[in-house]
Amino acid sequence: MSDDFDRLSPALQCQIVNGLGFKELRPVQLNAIGPILDGENCVVLAPTAGGKTEAAFFPLLSQMDQHDWRPVSVIYVAPIVALLNNQEHRLQQYAGLIGRRAFKWHGDVGASARKRFVADPSDILLTTPESLEVMLMSSRVPAKRLFQGLQAIVIDEIHAFVGDDRGGHLSSVLERLSRYCGRDVQRIGLSATVGNPEDFLRWVKGSSARAGRVLYPVGASKQPEIKLDYVGHLENAAAVIAALHPGEKRLVFVDSRRRVESLGKLLLERGVDAHVTHSSLSKEQREIAQRAFEDGKNCVIVATSALELGEVLLAVEALPAVSKA
């Protein structure tokens, strides 16, 4: 494919071509190989569905293969549980290309599965900042043993953290992890195109002494469309949401369970395929709502911080455009 591709381990090259059937890698994926293999802290910028996950993980898997990294060697951090659920199969598949494993840990994962992971850790851990801190603080999780082989941390959707309280919390957790494993852990942030990428890079690096680089998308790409609106009350919010981006998926965050239920009902009355999720629902009910959202094409999921993004009064996200109300 290219000189950059040739730097990946032979086993991974073979699996990308023959196992995944890739005829070529995207420019952002090729451009990320060198800096990540060289151990730099990176911020990878690319549009939604632009291949950022592969850009980060193909070179990390190559390092894992060539240098025989021992688990847990890579942590993947996401701001919401739904994103972890979406990425779980993909990262398990990619890890399996070289005979490695990935495991998802968050509040809905059962105790027996967690015990199995602690006893026999996987190479890649998928988690949220809050769940990661619970692992560091729990007397049932031997964190120093578990993370002594940690080499790299991938932070997805870093724009959800930078400049936010959750970002400050995550930064402190990353510093603690570096102390646990006794090394300067490589840090890689993934994001859609942003206007201040150097600020993101400084945030990602933290106390790390590694070289850092922003990997920009290749070719022209327009800035995300951001709109702000004042909805006033739930009835108006339902009208705005129903009218925004018909035919696409929309994600709505509300500040209370009662308002989630009320807004979901108002959307259903308007003929919108709406699903709700909050902490009072059972795990099974939340998973049904998330699967319906993932499988649907013209639908809305209304949530509280049960999706672990934090409490926002009302944010509506449509893919690929974004609007906030």
C-alpha positions in Angstrom: 0.0 0.0 0.0 2.7 2.5 1.0 6.0 2.8 2.9 4.0 3.7 6.0 2.0 0.6 5.7 5.2 -1.5 5.4 6.2 -0.3 8.8 3.4 -2.3 10.4 4.2 -5.8 11.6 4.0 -8.4 8.8 1.3 -10.4 10.6 -0.9 -7.3 10.9 -0.3 -6.3 7.3 -1.4 -9.7 6.2 -4.5 -9.6 8.3 -5.5 -6.1 7.2 -5.3 -7.2 3.5 -6.6 -10.7 3.8 -8.6 -10.9 7.0 -10.3 -7.5 6.7 -10.2 -7.3 2.9 -8.8 -3.7 2.9 -7.5 -2.8 -0.5 -6.0 0.4 0.9 -5.9 2.5 4.0 -7.4 6.0 4.2 -4.9 8.9 4.2 -5.5 9.7 7.9 -4.8 6.0 8.7 -1.5 6.0 6.7 -0.4 9.3 8.1 -0.9 8.1 11.7 1.3 5.0 11.4 4.7 6.8 11.6 4.0 9.1 14.5 2.3 6.5 16.6 4.9 3.9 15.9 7.5 6.4 16.9 5.8 6.8 20.2 4.5 10.4 19.8 1.4 11.7 21.6 -1.1 12.5 18.9 -4.4 14.1 18.2 -6.0 12.5 15.2 -8.6 14.7 13.5 -11.0 13.2 10.9 -14.7 13.5 10.1 -17.3 11.2 11.6 -16.8 7.7 10.2 -13.4 8.9 8.8 -11.3 6.0 10.1 -9.9 7.5 13.3 -10.3 4.2 15.3 -8.2 2.3 12.8 -5.7 5.2 12.6 -5.0 4.8 16.3 -5.2 1.0 16.7 -3.5 -0.4 13.7 -0.1 1.0 14.7 -0.7 0.2 18.4 -1.6 -3.4 17.5 1.6 -3.6 15.4 3.6 -2.5 18.5 1.7 -5.0 20.6 2.6 -7.7 18.1 6.2 -6.8 17.4 7.2 -6.0 21.0 5.0 -8.6 22.8 3.2 -6.1 24.9 1.5 -7.8 27.9 -2.1 -7.1 29.0 -3.4 -4.6 29.9 -1.3 -2.6 27.4 -3.9 -0.3 25.8 -6.9 1.5 27.4 -9.6 2.9 25.1 -11.6 5.7 26.9 -14.9 6.9 25.6 -17.3 9.6 27.0 -20.5 7.5 26.8 -21.4 3.9 27.3 -23.2 3.7 24.0 -19.9 4.4 22.2 -18.2 1.7 24.1 -21.0 -0.7 23.1 -20.6 0.4 19.5 -16.8 -0.1 19.5 -16.7 -3.3 21.4 -17.1 -5.7 18.4 -14.8 -3.7 16.2 -11.9 -3.6 18.7 -12.4 -7.3 19.5 -12.2 -8.0 15.8 -9.1 -6.0 15.4 -7.4 -7.4 18.4 -8.2 -10.9 17.2 -6.3 -10.3 14.0 -3.1 -10.8 16.0 -4.4 -13.2 18.6 -5.2 -10.6 21.2 -8.4 -9.7 23.1 -10.4 -6.7 24.1 -12.8 -6.3 27.1 -15.5 -3.7 27.9 -15.9 -2.5 31.5 -18.6 -0.2 32.6 -21.5 -0.1 35.0 -23.7 -2.5 33.1 -21.0 -5.2 32.9 -21.7 -8.1 35.3 -19.6 -8.9 38.4 -18.7 -12.3 37.1 -17.3 -10.9 33.8 -15.3 -8.4 35.7 -13.8 -11.1 37.9 -12.8 -13.1 34.9 -11.1 -10.0 33.4 -9.2 -9.3 36.7 -8.0 -12.9 36.8 -7.1 -13.0 33.1 -6.8 -9.5 31.7 -7.4 -8.7 28.0 -4.9 -6.7 26.0 -7.3 -3.8 25.3 -9.6 -2.3 28.0 -12.6 -0.3 26.8 -14.1 1.9 29.6 -15.3 5.4 30.7 -13.3 7.8 32.9 -15.7 7.1 35.8 -15.4 3.3 35.6 -11.6 3.7 35.2 -11.4 5.6 38.5 -13.6 3.0 40.2 -11.1 0.4 39.1 -8.2 2.4 40.5 -10.0 2.9 43.9 -11.6 -0.5 44.3 -10.1 -2.9 46.8 -11.3 -5.8 44.6 -9.3 -4.6 41.6 -5.5 -5.1 41.9 -4.8 -1.9 39.8 -1.0 -1.9 40.1 -0.8 -5.4 38.8 -3.5 -4.9 36.2 -1.9 -1.8 34.7 1.8 -2.5 35.1 2.1 -3.3 31.4 0.2 -0.2 30.2 1.7 1.4 27.1 -0.9 3.6 25.5 -4.2 5.3 26.1 -6.7 6.2 23.3 -9.2 8.9 24.2 -12.1 9.0 21.8 -14.3 12.1 21.3 -11.8 14.2 23.2 -13.9 17.3 22.5 -16.3 15.9 25.1 -13.6 16.3 27.7 -11.3 19.3 26.9 -12.3 22.4 29.0 -14.9 20.4 30.9 -15.0 19.1 34.5 -14.9 15.5 33.2 -11.8 16.4 31.3 -10.1 17.6 34.5 -11.1 14.4 36.2 -9.9 12.3 33.3 -6.5 14.1 33.3 -6.0 13.2 36.9 -6.8 9.6 36.3 -4.3 9.5 33.4 -1.6 10.9 35.7 -2.3 8.2 38.3 -2.1 5.5 35.7 1.3 6.7 34.6 2.5 6.5 38.2 1.0 3.0 38.6 2.9 1.6 35.6 6.0 3.7 36.1 6.4 4.9 32.5 5.5 7.8 30.3 2.4 6.3 28.7 1.6 7.3 25.1 -1.6 9.3 24.7 -3.7 9.5 21.5 -6.8 11.6 21.2 -9.4 11.2 18.5 -11.8 13.9 17.4 -13.7 15.4 14.6 -12.2 18.6 13.1 -11.9 21.3 15.7 -10.8 24.9 15.6 -8.1 24.7 18.4 -6.3 21.4 17.9 -3.1 22.6 19.5 -5.0 23.1 22.7 -6.3 19.6 22.5 -2.8 18.3 22.0 -1.6 20.1 25.1 -4.5 18.6 27.1 -3.8 15.1 25.8 0.0 15.3 26.6 -0.5 16.4 30.2 2.8 15.8 32.0 4.0 13.5 29.3 7.5 14.3 28.0 6.9 12.6 24.6 6.9 14.6 21.4 3.4 15.5 20.2 1.7 16.0 16.9 -1.7 17.0 15.5 -2.6 14.7 12.5 -4.9 16.8 10.3 -7.4 15.4 7.9 -6.2 15.2 4.3 -7.9 17.4 1.8 -10.6 20.0 2.3 -13.1 19.4 5.1 -15.7 21.9 6.2 -16.2 22.8 9.9 -19.1 21.2 11.7 -22.3 23.2 11.6 -23.2 24.4 15.1 -26.5 26.1 15.9 -27.8 27.3 19.2 -31.5 27.8 20.0 -33.6 28.5 23.0 -36.5 26.1 23.2 -38.2 27.4 26.3 -40.3 24.4 27.2 -40.5 20.7 26.4 -43.4 21.0 23.9 -41.3 23.4 21.9 -38.2 21.2 22.3 -40.2 18.3 20.9 -41.2 20.4 17.9 -37.6 21.5 17.3 -36.2 17.9 17.6 -38.9 16.5 15.3 -38.1 19.1 12.6 -34.3 18.8 12.9 -32.5 16.4 10.5 -35.5 14.2 9.6 -34.3 10.8 8.3 -31.2 10.8 10.6 -30.3 9.7 14.1 -30.6 12.3 16.8 -29.2 12.1 20.4 -30.9 14.3 23.0 -29.6 14.9 26.6 -32.0 16.1 29.3 -31.3 17.0 32.9 -33.8 14.7 34.7 -35.5 11.3 34.4 -39.0 12.9 34.6 -38.2 15.3 31.7 -36.7 12.4 29.7 -39.9 10.5 29.9 -42.0 13.6 29.2 -40.0 14.5 26.1 -40.0 11.0 24.8 -43.8 10.9 25.1 -44.1 14.2 23.3 -41.9 13.0 20.5 -43.9 9.7 20.1 -47.1 11.8 19.9 -45.5 13.6 16.9 -44.8 10.4 15.2 -41.1 10.3 15.9 -39.4 6.9 16.6 -38.2 7.9 20.0 -36.5 5.8 22.7 -35.6 6.8 26.3 -32.8 5.7 28.6 -32.0 6.7 32.2 -30.7 5.1 35.4 -34.2 4.1 36.7 -34.6 1.7 33.8 -33.2 -1.8 34.0 -30.1 -2.8 32.1 -32.1 -4.7 29.7 -34.5 -1.8 29.0 -31.5 0.5 28.4 -29.8 -2.0 26.0 -33.1 -2.4 24.0 -33.3 1.4 23.6 -29.6 1.7 22.6 -29.9 -1.2 20.1 -33.0 0.3 18.6 -31.2 3.6 18.2 -28.1 1.9 16.7 -30.2 -0.2 14.2 -32.6 2.6 13.2 -32.1 5.3 10.6 -34.8 7.9 11.5 -34.9 7.9 15.3 -34.2 9.7 18.5 -32.8 8.5 21.8 -33.6 10.8 24.8 -31.2 10.3 27.8 -29.9 11.6 31.1 -26.3 11.1 32.2 -27.1 7.3 32.2 -25.2 7.5 28.9 -22.3 8.9 31.0 -21.8 12.1 29.0 -22.8 14.4 32.0 -25.9 16.3 32.5 -26.7 18.8 29.8 -29.9 20.8 29.8 -30.8 19.8 26.2 -28.4 18.9 23.5 -29.5 17.5 20.1 -26.9 15.8 18.0 -27.6 14.7 14.4 -25.1 12.8 12.4 -23.1 14.2 10.7 -24.3 17.8 11.5 -24.7 18.9 15.1 -27.3 21.3 16.6 -27.8 22.3 20.2 -31.0 23.5 21.7 
